[in-house]
Amino acid sequence: MSEEIENAPLVVPRSILTTYLLNGVLGFAMLVAVLFCTQDVNAALASPTGYPFIQIFQAATNSPGGTVVMVAIPVIMEICATTSSLASASRQFWSFSRDHGVPGWKLFSKVEKKTSVPSYAVGLTALISVLLSLINFGSSTVFEDLVSLAIAGLYSSYLIATGLLLYRRVTGRIHLFNDSETVLSNTVGAQLTWGPWHVPGIPGILLNSFVCAFLAISWFFSFWPTSMQVTPSTMNYNCLLWGAVVLFSLGYYAIQGRKEYSGPIIEADEASEPDTFRMVSGNKSN
């Protein structure tokens, strides 16, 4: 979504940090309030509703109406978060389809002319989400493993990106940005340049090293079960699902993807014709 934001190199990092600060402070305050209102932990865990936080709200307000209002707040927040996640996932899926990086990219990269919405990408993303949610009716264990797969996937992507950034830092292969240069940077085959928002020098290397170590440990333990006594219902099948996704991705790239995917496609202004755009990738295409 950064492609659609003006002055993204500064606006996006500031927005991310501001979000962390606001959500961190508000989340911590809410956590403290809930803990102070929790009267009986065992009663909350054994709530007939199946959701301990509802029992906590009921004990705190001692009112059905008050409980409904309190429960409605996180429900509305979850709806907003789901909408945001759907928009983000479908936008990322469309971007990767535009870059010829997924099967069926010719269909899923299409954008409706009237609405300027990638309907196929949004529709498939929503359909997959609905179908995955139905698994919970058959097996909560499988559903929980699918949900935890997102954690392992995120940790994997963060670790790869941060590890490569650390490698480039140590080897000195990232250059300072020069406004006077007319050659595109940070594209396939071009040199990497720092944006206006980064931690330079030794502090940046130490920070990236800490992040890599934290991600490696978290990623490793994300595949483990939650108890030593493992049963079929408590087994963490995340490693199997993660391995299947990785093998499928590598297989698709080896068979077909490497013939079509040549790196991210970006839009760049033409110096001679500022009102037009050209598509730039590893191999220039229109």
BELFEN-V732727 format. One record per residue. N is the residue number from 1. RES is the residue in three letters. SS is DSSP state (H for helix, E for strand, L for the rest). PHI is phi as a letter, one per 30 degrees, with the letter a starting at -180 (999 if undefined). NEAR is the number of other ideal C-beta (glycine too) atoms within 12 Angstrom. Layout:
n=N res=RES ss=SS phi=PHI near=NEAR
n=N res=RES ss=SS phi=PHI near=NEAR
//
This chain:
n=1 res=MET ss=L phi=999 near=18
n=2 res=SER ss=H phi=d near=21
n=3 res=GLU ss=H phi=d near=19
n=4 res=GLU ss=H phi=c near=15
n=5 res=ILE ss=L phi=c near=15
n=6 res=GLU ss=L phi=d near=10
n=7 res=ASN ss=L phi=h near=15
n=8 res=ALA ss=H phi=e near=19
n=9 res=PRO ss=H phi=e near=20
n=10 res=LEU ss=H phi=c near=17
n=11 res=VAL ss=H phi=d near=19
n=12 res=VAL ss=H phi=d near=21
n=13 res=PRO ss=H phi=d near=20
n=14 res=ARG ss=H phi=d near=17
n=15 res=SER ss=H phi=d near=20
n=16 res=ILE ss=H phi=d near=18
n=17 res=LEU ss=H phi=d near=15
n=18 res=THR ss=H phi=d near=14
n=19 res=THR ss=H phi=d near=16
n=20 res=TYR ss=H phi=e near=15
n=21 res=LEU ss=H phi=d near=14
n=22 res=LEU ss=H phi=d near=14
n=23 res=ASN ss=H phi=d near=18
n=24 res=GLY ss=H phi=d near=14
n=25 res=VAL ss=H phi=d near=14
n=26 res=LEU ss=H phi=d near=16
n=27 res=GLY ss=H phi=d near=17
n=28 res=PHE ss=H phi=d near=15
n=29 res=ALA ss=H phi=d near=14
n=30 res=MET ss=H phi=d near=20
n=31 res=LEU ss=H phi=d near=17
n=32 res=VAL ss=H phi=d near=13
n=33 res=ALA ss=H phi=d near=17
n=34 res=VAL ss=H phi=d near=24
n=35 res=LEU ss=H phi=d near=16
n=36 res=PHE ss=H phi=d near=13
n=37 res=CYS ss=H phi=d near=25
n=38 res=THR ss=L phi=d near=23
n=39 res=GLN ss=L phi=c near=19
n=40 res=ASP ss=L phi=b near=16
n=41 res=VAL ss=H phi=d near=16
n=42 res=ASN ss=H phi=d near=11
n=43 res=ALA ss=H phi=d near=17
n=44 res=ALA ss=H phi=d near=25
n=45 res=LEU ss=H phi=d near=17
n=46 res=ALA ss=L phi=c near=13
n=47 res=SER ss=L phi=d near=22
n=48 res=PRO ss=L phi=d near=12
n=49 res=THR ss=L phi=d near=18
n=50 res=GLY ss=L phi=i near=12
n=51 res=TYR ss=L phi=b near=19
n=52 res=PRO ss=H phi=e near=24
n=53 res=PHE ss=H phi=d near=28
n=54 res=ILE ss=H phi=d near=27
n=55 res=GLN ss=H phi=d near=29
n=56 res=ILE ss=H phi=d near=31
n=57 res=PHE ss=H phi=d near=32
n=58 res=GLN ss=H phi=d near=29
n=59 res=ALA ss=H phi=d near=24
n=60 res=ALA ss=H phi=d near=24
n=61 res=THR ss=H phi=c near=19
n=62 res=ASN ss=L phi=h near=15
n=63 res=SER ss=L phi=a near=14
n=64 res=PRO ss=H phi=d near=13
n=65 res=GLY ss=H phi=d near=13
n=66 res=GLY ss=H phi=d near=18
n=67 res=THR ss=H phi=d near=24
n=68 res=VAL ss=H phi=d near=16
n=69 res=VAL ss=H phi=d near=17
n=70 res=MET ss=H phi=d near=28
n=71 res=VAL ss=H phi=d near=27
n=72 res=ALA ss=H phi=d near=16
n=73 res=ILE ss=H phi=d near=18
n=74 res=PRO ss=H phi=d near=20
n=75 res=VAL ss=H phi=d near=18
n=76 res=ILE ss=H phi=d near=14
n=77 res=MET ss=H phi=d near=17
n=78 res=GLU ss=H phi=d near=15
n=79 res=ILE ss=H phi=d near=14
n=80 res=CYS ss=H phi=d near=14
n=81 res=ALA ss=H phi=d near=15
n=82 res=THR ss=H phi=d near=19
n=83 res=THR ss=H phi=d near=17
n=84 res=SER ss=H phi=d near=16
n=85 res=SER ss=H phi=d near=18
n=86 res=LEU ss=H phi=d near=24
n=87 res=ALA ss=H phi=d near=22
n=88 res=SER ss=H phi=d near=19
n=89 res=ALA ss=H phi=d near=27
n=90 res=SER ss=H phi=d near=30
n=91 res=ARG ss=H phi=d near=25
n=92 res=GLN ss=H phi=d near=26
n=93 res=PHE ss=H phi=d near=32
n=94 res=TRP ss=H phi=d near=36
n=95 res=SER ss=H phi=d near=28
n=96 res=PHE ss=H phi=d near=28
n=97 res=SER ss=H phi=d near=30
n=98 res=ARG ss=H phi=d near=31
n=99 res=ASP ss=L phi=d near=29
n=100 res=HIS ss=L phi=i near=30
n=101 res=GLY ss=L phi=c near=30
n=102 res=VAL ss=L phi=b near=29
n=103 res=PRO ss=L phi=d near=23
n=104 res=GLY ss=L phi=i near=20
n=105 res=TRP ss=H phi=d near=27
n=106 res=LYS ss=H phi=d near=13
n=107 res=LEU ss=H phi=d near=19
n=108 res=PHE ss=H phi=d near=30
n=109 res=SER ss=L phi=d near=26
n=110 res=LYS ss=L phi=d near=22
n=111 res=VAL ss=L phi=b near=21
n=112 res=GLU ss=L phi=d near=14
n=113 res=LYS ss=L phi=d near=9
n=114 res=LYS ss=L phi=d near=7
n=115 res=THR ss=L phi=c near=10
n=116 res=SER ss=L phi=h near=12
n=117 res=VAL ss=L phi=c near=17
n=118 res=PRO ss=L phi=d near=30
n=119 res=SER ss=H phi=d near=22
n=120 res=TYR ss=H phi=d near=25
n=121 res=ALA ss=H phi=d near=33
n=122 res=VAL ss=H phi=d near=29
n=123 res=GLY ss=H phi=d near=21
n=124 res=LEU ss=H phi=d near=27
n=125 res=THR ss=H phi=d near=29
n=126 res=ALA ss=H phi=d near=23
n=127 res=LEU ss=H phi=d near=19
n=128 res=ILE ss=H phi=d near=20
n=129 res=SER ss=H phi=d near=23
n=130 res=VAL ss=H phi=d near=15
n=131 res=LEU ss=H phi=d near=16
n=132 res=LEU ss=H phi=d near=23
n=133 res=SER ss=H phi=d near=18
n=134 res=LEU ss=H phi=d near=15
n=135 res=ILE ss=H phi=d near=21
n=136 res=ASN ss=H phi=d near=17
n=137 res=PHE ss=H phi=d near=11
n=138 res=GLY ss=H phi=c near=13
n=139 res=SER ss=L phi=a near=16
n=140 res=SER ss=H phi=d near=16
n=141 res=THR ss=H phi=d near=24
n=142 res=VAL ss=H phi=d near=25
n=143 res=PHE ss=H phi=d near=21
n=144 res=GLU ss=H phi=d near=24
n=145 res=ASP ss=H phi=d near=32
n=146 res=LEU ss=H phi=d near=31
n=147 res=VAL ss=H phi=d near=24
n=148 res=SER ss=H phi=d near=29
n=149 res=LEU ss=H phi=d near=29
n=150 res=ALA ss=H phi=d near=23
n=151 res=ILE ss=H phi=d near=24
n=152 res=ALA ss=H phi=d near=33
n=153 res=GLY ss=H phi=d near=26
n=154 res=LEU ss=H phi=d near=20
n=155 res=TYR ss=H phi=d near=29
n=156 res=SER ss=H phi=d near=28
n=157 res=SER ss=H phi=d near=21
n=158 res=TYR ss=H phi=d near=23
n=159 res=LEU ss=H phi=d near=26
n=160 res=ILE ss=H phi=d near=19
n=161 res=ALA ss=H phi=d near=18
n=162 res=THR ss=H phi=d near=28
n=163 res=GLY ss=H phi=d near=23
n=164 res=LEU ss=H phi=d near=19
n=165 res=LEU ss=H phi=d near=27
n=166 res=LEU ss=H phi=d near=27
n=167 res=TYR ss=H phi=d near=19
n=168 res=ARG ss=H phi=d near=23
n=169 res=ARG ss=H phi=d near=29
n=170 res=VAL ss=H phi=d near=19
n=171 res=THR ss=H phi=d near=12
n=172 res=GLY ss=L phi=i near=14
n=173 res=ARG ss=L phi=c near=16
n=174 res=ILE ss=E phi=c near=26
n=175 res=HIS ss=E phi=c near=18
n=176 res=LEU ss=L phi=d near=17
n=177 res=PHE ss=L phi=d near=20
n=178 res=ASN ss=L phi=b near=12
n=179 res=ASP ss=L phi=d near=9
n=180 res=SER ss=L phi=d near=7
n=181 res=GLU ss=L phi=d near=14
n=182 res=THR ss=L phi=c near=12
n=183 res=VAL ss=L phi=d near=17
n=184 res=LEU ss=L phi=d near=27
n=185 res=SER ss=L phi=b near=24
n=186 res=ASN ss=L phi=h near=23
n=187 res=THR ss=L phi=b near=23
n=188 res=VAL ss=L phi=d near=20
n=189 res=GLY ss=L phi=i near=17
n=190 res=ALA ss=L phi=c near=20
n=191 res=GLN ss=L phi=d near=20
n=192 res=LEU ss=E phi=d near=24
n=193 res=THR ss=E phi=b near=22
n=194 res=TRP ss=L phi=d near=24
n=195 res=GLY ss=L phi=d near=23
n=196 res=PRO ss=L phi=d near=17
n=197 res=TRP ss=L phi=b near=19
n=198 res=HIS ss=L phi=a near=23
n=199 res=VAL ss=L phi=c near=20
n=200 res=PRO ss=L phi=d near=17
n=201 res=GLY ss=H phi=i near=15
n=202 res=ILE ss=H phi=d near=12
n=203 res=PRO ss=H phi=e near=13
n=204 res=GLY ss=H phi=d near=22
n=205 res=ILE ss=H phi=d near=24
n=206 res=LEU ss=H phi=d near=17
n=207 res=LEU ss=H phi=d near=20
n=208 res=ASN ss=H phi=d near=30
n=209 res=SER ss=H phi=d near=22
n=210 res=PHE ss=H phi=d near=17
n=211 res=VAL ss=H phi=d near=25
n=212 res=CYS ss=H phi=d near=27
n=213 res=ALA ss=H phi=d near=18
n=214 res=PHE ss=H phi=d near=18
n=215 res=LEU ss=H phi=d near=27
n=216 res=ALA ss=H phi=d near=21
n=217 res=ILE ss=H phi=d near=16
n=218 res=SER ss=H phi=d near=20
n=219 res=TRP ss=H phi=d near=29
n=220 res=PHE ss=H phi=d near=18
n=221 res=PHE ss=H phi=d near=19
n=222 res=SER ss=L phi=d near=29
n=223 res=PHE ss=L phi=c near=26
n=224 res=TRP ss=L phi=c near=20
n=225 res=PRO ss=L phi=d near=22
n=226 res=THR ss=L phi=d near=19
n=227 res=SER ss=L phi=b near=11
n=228 res=MET ss=L phi=d near=8
n=229 res=GLN ss=L phi=d near=10
n=230 res=VAL ss=L phi=c near=14
n=231 res=THR ss=L phi=b near=12
n=232 res=PRO ss=L phi=e near=13
n=233 res=SER ss=L phi=d near=17
n=234 res=THR ss=L phi=c near=17
n=235 res=MET ss=L phi=d near=23
n=236 res=ASN ss=L phi=c near=29
n=237 res=TYR ss=L phi=d near=27
n=238 res=ASN ss=H phi=d near=32
n=239 res=CYS ss=H phi=d near=23
n=240 res=LEU ss=H phi=d near=19
n=241 res=LEU ss=H phi=d near=30
n=242 res=TRP ss=H phi=d near=29
n=243 res=GLY ss=H phi=d near=18
n=244 res=ALA ss=H phi=d near=19
n=245 res=VAL ss=H phi=d near=21
n=246 res=VAL ss=H phi=d near=20
n=247 res=LEU ss=H phi=d near=14
n=248 res=PHE ss=H phi=d near=18
n=249 res=SER ss=H phi=d near=24
n=250 res=LEU ss=H phi=d near=15
n=251 res=GLY ss=H phi=d near=15
n=252 res=TYR ss=H phi=d near=22
n=253 res=TYR ss=H phi=d near=19
n=254 res=ALA ss=H phi=d near=13
n=255 res=ILE ss=H phi=d near=13
n=256 res=GLN ss=H phi=b near=19
n=257 res=GLY ss=H phi=e near=22
n=258 res=ARG ss=H phi=d near=17
n=259 res=LYS ss=H phi=d near=13
n=260 res=GLU ss=H phi=c near=27
n=261 res=TYR ss=L phi=c near=26
n=262 res=SER ss=L phi=b near=21
n=263 res=GLY ss=L phi=j near=25
n=264 res=PRO ss=L phi=d near=25
n=265 res=ILE ss=L phi=c near=31
n=266 res=ILE ss=E phi=b near=26
n=267 res=GLU ss=E phi=c near=19
n=268 res=ALA ss=E phi=b near=23
n=269 res=ASP ss=E phi=d near=15
n=270 res=GLU ss=L phi=d near=16
n=271 res=ALA ss=L phi=d near=12
n=272 res=SER ss=L phi=d near=9
n=273 res=GLU ss=L phi=b near=10
n=274 res=PRO ss=L phi=d near=10
n=275 res=ASP ss=L phi=d near=9
n=276 res=THR ss=L phi=c near=13
n=277 res=PHE ss=E phi=b near=15
n=278 res=ARG ss=E phi=b near=20
n=279 res=MET ss=E phi=c near=24
n=280 res=VAL ss=E phi=b near=27
n=281 res=SER ss=L phi=b near=26
n=282 res=GLY ss=L phi=e near=22
n=283 res=ASN ss=L phi=c near=18
n=284 res=LYS ss=L phi=d near=17
n=285 res=SER ss=L phi=b near=16
n=286 res=ASN ss=L phi=c near=12
//
